[in-house]
Amino acid sequence: MKGRHELLELTQPEVEAILRRSGLALLPTGSVEQHGPHLPCGTDYLASLVIGRQVAERLDALLLPFAPMGVTPFHMSFAGTITLRPETYMALFEDVCESAIQHGARRLAVINWHEGNTASINLAAAAVRRRHPVQMAVVQACWVAYELYGQECGLTHGGELEVLPILAYDPSLVALERATNPSPMEPARRMDALRRRRTAYPIIADVRELYPTGWYGEPQRATPEKAKEFLDRVSERVAELIRETLAAVEGPTS
């Protein structure tokens, strides 16, 4: 359904109407952390926000405002990073969900772009579900993007896969000419693969252990044309996953 779906831009009757129609509220989540000299520190949140706007329109859902900050202590050695303690993040997450539920949200979906938030989101969402007969789903939008574009872009930090959503959000925030100090690609890839391994993985205290300059990848490969296609494809897939996941959840609201 075309139209505005972002709570901050809507009047009270418009918000109420969306919740009556679909009962679905979306939380875009990310982080504020350094992304090299060429991308804004809000990259992770802005990526979730621009995708969330498209998804909200596709699903006739209410896009909730959420703090741009996330749980990202291992980026703190670089200026521009702001991290929350997990308990702070979880309390905020639960309060936002509680407010939405009180006003008629029967289904909630998280669109997350920052892996460091995952544990806190899962714990907080489970706590909300124990208190309320609602359906909830979490979509890891960064991994959706990787599934669609990983062969071309790879899952790097500050590389092409993260430039694309920011180009789609606001091209003026991207300064590719400044991307002159990438960390060595292969060591960074190996360390990223190791820390994401399911069987055994290292605990990283400082992102410099992975990429000394704070980022790696090939951002120059991103183009505005590809960014538009990226946003359309990723948003459609995220919307599809929300539909599928919520439909599969058994509960009092099913």
C-alpha positions in Angstrom: 0.0 0.0 0.0 1.6 3.3 -1.1 1.8 6.1 1.4 3.7 7.2 4.4 4.4 4.5 7.1 7.1 6.1 9.3 5.7 6.9 12.7 7.7 10.1 13.1 6.0 11.6 10.0 2.5 10.5 10.8 -0.4 11.9 12.7 -2.0 10.0 15.6 -5.1 8.9 13.5 -2.8 7.7 10.7 -0.8 5.6 13.1 -3.9 4.1 14.5 -5.3 3.3 11.1 -2.1 1.4 10.1 -2.2 -0.6 13.3 -5.9 -1.4 12.8 -5.3 -2.6 9.3 -2.1 -4.7 9.6 -1.2 -4.7 13.3 2.4 -4.9 12.1 5.2 -2.7 13.5 8.8 -2.7 12.3 12.0 -1.8 14.2 15.0 -0.8 12.2 18.2 -1.5 14.2 21.8 -0.8 13.6 24.7 1.0 15.3 26.8 4.1 15.4 30.3 3.1 14.6 33.2 4.1 12.4 33.1 2.9 8.8 36.3 4.4 7.5 36.9 7.8 5.9 34.2 7.3 3.2 31.0 6.3 5.0 29.1 7.9 7.8 29.3 6.5 11.3 25.5 5.9 11.1 25.9 3.5 8.2 24.4 0.4 10.0 21.3 2.3 11.2 20.8 4.2 8.0 20.9 0.9 6.0 18.2 -0.6 8.3 16.2 2.6 8.0 16.2 2.9 4.2 15.3 -0.8 3.9 12.7 -0.5 6.6 10.9 2.4 4.8 10.6 0.2 1.7 9.4 -2.8 3.7 6.9 -0.8 5.7 5.3 0.3 2.4 5.2 -3.2 1.0 3.6 -4.7 4.1 1.5 -1.7 5.1 3.4 -1.7 8.4 4.2 1.0 10.9 7.9 1.8 10.9 8.8 2.6 14.5 11.6 5.1 15.5 14.5 3.4 17.2 17.7 4.7 18.6 20.5 4.6 16.0 23.0 3.3 18.6 23.7 -0.4 19.1 26.0 -2.7 21.0 29.4 -2.2 19.4 32.1 -2.0 22.0 34.8 -3.4 19.8 34.8 -0.4 17.5 35.4 2.0 20.4 39.1 2.5 19.5 37.9 4.7 16.7 36.3 8.1 17.2 32.7 8.4 16.1 31.6 5.1 17.7 29.0 5.2 20.4 28.1 1.9 22.1 25.3 0.9 24.5 25.6 -1.7 27.2 23.5 -4.7 26.3 21.2 -4.1 29.3 20.6 -0.5 28.1 19.9 -1.6 24.6 17.6 -4.4 25.8 15.6 -2.1 28.1 15.1 0.4 25.3 14.1 -2.3 22.9 11.5 -3.7 25.3 10.1 -0.3 26.1 9.6 0.5 22.4 7.9 -2.9 21.9 5.7 -2.4 24.9 4.5 1.0 23.7 3.7 -0.4 20.2 1.8 -3.4 21.7 -0.2 -1.1 24.0 -1.4 0.8 20.9 -2.5 -2.2 18.9 0.6 -3.8 17.4 0.0 -7.6 17.2 3.1 -8.5 15.2 6.6 -7.0 15.4 9.5 -7.5 13.1 13.1 -6.3 13.6 15.2 -5.3 10.6 18.7 -5.5 11.8 21.9 -4.5 10.0 24.4 -4.8 12.9 25.5 -8.3 14.0 26.6 -7.1 17.4 23.0 -6.4 18.3 21.8 -9.9 17.7 22.2 -11.5 21.2 20.6 -8.5 22.9 17.7 -8.4 20.4 17.0 -12.1 20.8 16.9 -11.9 24.6 14.8 -8.8 24.7 12.3 -10.1 22.1 11.9 -13.3 24.0 11.1 -11.4 27.1 8.5 -9.4 25.3 6.9 -12.5 23.9 6.7 -14.1 27.3 4.7 -11.1 28.5 2.4 -10.6 25.5 0.6 -12.9 23.0 2.2 -11.3 20.0 4.2 -12.6 17.0 7.8 -11.5 16.6 10.5 -12.1 13.9 14.0 -10.9 13.4 15.4 -10.4 10.0 19.2 -10.0 9.6 19.1 -7.6 6.7 22.9 -7.5 6.3 22.8 -11.3 5.8 19.9 -11.0 3.4 22.0 -8.5 1.4 24.9 -11.0 1.5 22.8 -13.8 0.2 21.7 -11.7 -2.7 25.0 -9.9 -3.5 27.7 -11.8 -1.6 29.2 -13.4 -4.7 29.7 -9.9 -6.1 30.4 -7.8 -3.0 31.5 -10.0 -0.2 30.5 -9.3 3.4 33.1 -6.7 4.5 33.2 -3.7 6.8 32.9 -0.4 4.8 33.1 -2.2 1.4 30.6 -2.3 -1.5 27.8 -4.1 0.4 27.6 -1.2 2.9 28.1 1.6 0.4 25.1 0.5 -1.6 22.4 1.2 1.0 23.9 4.5 1.9 24.0 5.5 -1.8 20.3 4.6 -1.8 19.6 6.6 1.3 21.6 9.7 0.5 24.5 9.8 -2.1 25.9 12.9 -0.6 26.9 10.9 2.5 29.3 8.7 0.5 32.8 10.0 -0.2 34.5 7.2 -2.2 37.5 9.4 -3.1 38.5 9.3 0.5 38.6 5.5 0.6 42.4 5.3 0.3 43.5 3.3 3.3 41.8 -0.1 3.3 43.1 -2.9 5.5 44.6 -5.9 3.7 41.8 -7.9 2.2 42.8 -11.5 2.8 43.8 -11.3 6.5 40.5 -9.4 7.2 38.4 -12.0 5.3 40.0 -14.8 7.2 39.5 -13.2 10.6 35.9 -12.3 9.7 35.2 -15.9 8.7 36.7 -17.1 11.9 34.8 -14.9 14.2 31.5 -15.8 12.5 32.2 -19.5 12.7 29.5 -21.4 14.6 31.6 -24.2 16.0 34.3 -22.2 17.7 35.2 -18.5 17.4 37.5 -15.9 19.0 36.3 -13.1 21.2 37.5 -9.8 19.7 38.2 -6.9 22.0 39.2 -4.4 19.3 38.3 -4.2 15.6 41.9 -3.4 14.9 42.6 -7.0 15.5 40.6 -7.7 12.3 41.3 -4.6 10.2 44.0 -2.2 11.4 42.5 0.8 9.6 39.0 0.0 10.7 37.6 -1.1 7.4 38.3 -3.2 4.3 36.6 -4.0 1.0 36.1 -2.5 -2.5 33.7 0.4 -2.1 34.5 2.0 -5.5 32.6 -0.8 -7.2 29.3 0.6 -5.9 27.2 2.7 -8.3 23.9 4.7 -7.9 22.3 2.4 -10.4 23.3 -0.7 -8.5 22.2 0.9 -5.3 18.7 1.3 -6.6 18.5 -2.3 -7.6 20.0 -3.3 -4.3 17.4 -1.5 -2.3 14.5 -2.9 -4.3 15.8 -6.5 -4.2 16.8 -6.5 -0.5 13.6 -4.8 0.6 11.5 -7.2 -1.3 13.3 -10.2 0.2 13.1 -8.8 3.7 9.4 -8.3 3.3 9.0 -11.8 2.0 10.9 -13.2 4.9 8.8 -11.3 7.4 5.6 -12.6 5.8 6.9 -16.2 5.8 8.4 -16.1 9.4 5.4 -14.5 11.0 3.0 -16.8 9.2 4.9 -19.8 10.6 4.8 -18.7 14.2 2.1 -20.5 16.1 0.4 -18.6 18.9 -2.7 -17.0 20.2 -2.6 -14.4 17.4 -2.1 -16.9 14.6 
